[in-house]
């Protein structure tokens, strides 16, 4: 129990203090226990929001979305990691492989915490919105995920700057701009492929559907339906 409490304290300190986060990133000890704790906690938080998201369509869709949400961010991170590592080597402080993994795990966990904060908010609208409010519910989730995504980018920037300062290096703005654009683009496309949202009321529920159109096109259509 004491170790669990220590992990929570260390995790919270890493999320709220860039200096402490840089210490965790650069720590020589592999600290596998802390990394596992952070990953498992993030998966649970993502799953909680995913369940609330899918609950608008029913209990089973809620369970499916609870699986899809963590998968969405894990796959996005896997796709973007090679680019992050290369950009770090070209325009950043040249962090090692393990250091980059730790930094991104901390950033993704910040995203998970930000998303989980909206669970009561989303649950309230899920339980009080009728089927006719489908466009609003979808746009609400898009907004929540967008805000949480910006939170994780801020954590990456602050932690990277602090880590670079600890290594007596610097981070070029080009690195952060390029990484932010790539991460956002891959994330939105991955969300369109996995579609952890609530589906559509014009067809029977299906956990996976053929990929057609685009994320931007669908959001625009929903905005038009809403207004």
FENWOUR-V892892 format. One record per helix or strand of 2 or more residues. SS is the DSSP state (alpha for helix, beta for strand). FROM is the first residue (numbers start at 1). TO is the last residue. Records with the same first field share a line. If there is no record, write none. Layout:
BEGIN
SS->FROM-TO + FROM-TO
END
This chain:
BEGIN
alpha->2-16 + 18-26 + 32-54 + 59-91 + 97-116 + 119-128 + 131-166 + 173-194 + 215-226
END
